[in-house]
Amino acid sequence: MTLESGLGVGLLVIGVMTLVTLTTRYGGVFLMSFVPINRRVEGFINGMSGSVLIALILPMAVEGDQAARMSLLTTLVIFLVAKKPLPAIGAGILMAAGWRYLF
């Protein structure tokens, strides 16, 4: 299936993605209102976020270029020192951009 690329198709795709995102976000909140949050459910939710993060980062660390690896290392070091994720993410982005620019 192919679509002709144009402004209308691009806006349609963005609109559909927006609806899907909003539906899953609000649907998740709605469904979780029926689930009692006990220790088991809370443990699942806390463990899931780490699992998703590892699933996203590990392939980049294994198959990524040197800039990706340096970015991950920078993010890790800054997070361990500052204990704040936002400066660590910013430093990682700057490292990737700088490494690719210089090398």
C-alpha positions as CSV (number, residue, x, y, z in Angstrom):
1,M,0.0,0.0,0.0
2,T,1.4,3.3,-1.0
3,L,0.3,6.9,-0.4
4,E,1.1,9.9,-2.4
5,S,3.1,12.2,-0.2
6,G,1.7,15.6,0.1
7,L,0.4,18.0,2.7
8,G,-3.0,16.4,3.0
9,V,-1.6,12.9,3.5
10,G,0.9,14.2,6.0
11,L,-1.8,16.0,8.0
12,L,-4.0,12.9,7.8
13,V,-1.2,10.7,9.2
14,I,-0.5,13.1,12.0
15,G,-4.2,13.3,12.8
16,V,-4.5,9.5,12.9
17,M,-1.4,9.2,15.1
18,T,-2.8,11.8,17.4
19,L,-6.1,10.0,17.8
20,V,-4.4,6.7,18.4
21,T,-2.1,8.2,21.1
22,L,-5.0,10.0,22.8
23,T,-7.1,6.9,22.7
24,T,-4.4,4.7,24.3
25,R,-3.6,7.3,26.9
26,Y,-7.2,7.9,28.0
27,G,-8.2,4.3,27.5
28,G,-5.4,3.2,29.8
29,V,-6.4,5.6,32.5
30,F,-10.0,4.5,32.1
31,L,-9.2,0.8,32.3
32,M,-6.8,1.2,35.2
33,S,-9.7,2.9,37.1
34,F,-11.2,-0.6,37.4
35,V,-8.0,-2.3,38.6
36,P,-7.2,-2.1,42.3
37,I,-3.6,-1.0,42.8
38,N,-2.1,-3.5,45.2
39,R,1.6,-4.3,45.7
40,R,1.6,-6.8,42.8
41,V,0.1,-4.4,40.3
42,E,2.4,-1.5,41.5
43,G,5.4,-3.8,41.1
44,F,4.4,-4.7,37.6
45,I,4.0,-1.0,36.6
46,N,7.4,-0.1,38.1
47,G,9.1,-3.1,36.5
48,M,7.5,-2.4,33.1
49,S,8.9,1.1,32.7
50,G,12.5,-0.2,33.3
51,S,11.9,-3.1,30.9
52,V,10.7,-0.8,28.1
53,L,13.6,1.5,28.7
54,I,16.1,-1.4,28.4
55,A,14.3,-2.7,25.3
56,L,14.8,0.7,23.7
57,I,18.4,1.3,24.8
58,L,20.1,-2.1,24.4
59,P,19.8,-2.3,20.6
60,M,21.2,1.2,20.3
61,A,24.1,0.2,22.5
62,V,24.8,-3.0,20.6
63,E,24.2,-1.9,17.0
64,G,24.6,1.8,17.3
65,D,27.6,3.8,16.1
66,Q,30.3,5.4,18.3
67,A,28.2,8.5,18.8
68,A,25.3,6.5,20.2
69,R,27.6,4.7,22.6
70,M,29.2,7.9,23.7
71,S,25.8,9.5,24.2
72,L,24.6,6.6,26.3
73,L,27.8,6.7,28.4
74,T,27.5,10.5,28.9
75,T,23.8,10.1,29.9
76,L,24.7,7.4,32.4
77,V,27.6,9.4,34.0
78,I,25.6,12.6,34.2
79,F,22.6,10.8,35.7
80,L,24.8,9.0,38.3
81,V,26.4,12.3,39.3
82,A,23.4,14.7,39.2
83,K,20.7,12.2,40.1
84,K,18.4,14.1,37.7
85,P,17.2,12.7,34.3
86,L,16.6,15.9,32.4
87,P,20.2,17.2,32.5
88,A,21.5,13.7,31.7
89,I,19.2,13.4,28.7
90,G,20.3,16.8,27.5
91,A,24.0,16.0,27.9
92,G,23.5,12.7,26.0
93,I,21.8,14.5,23.1
94,L,24.5,17.1,23.0
95,M,27.2,14.4,23.0
96,A,25.6,12.6,20.1
97,A,25.3,15.8,18.1
98,G,28.8,16.9,18.9
99,W,30.4,13.5,18.2
100,R,28.7,13.3,14.9
101,Y,29.7,16.8,14.0
102,L,33.3,16.3,14.9
103,F,33.8,12.8,13.7
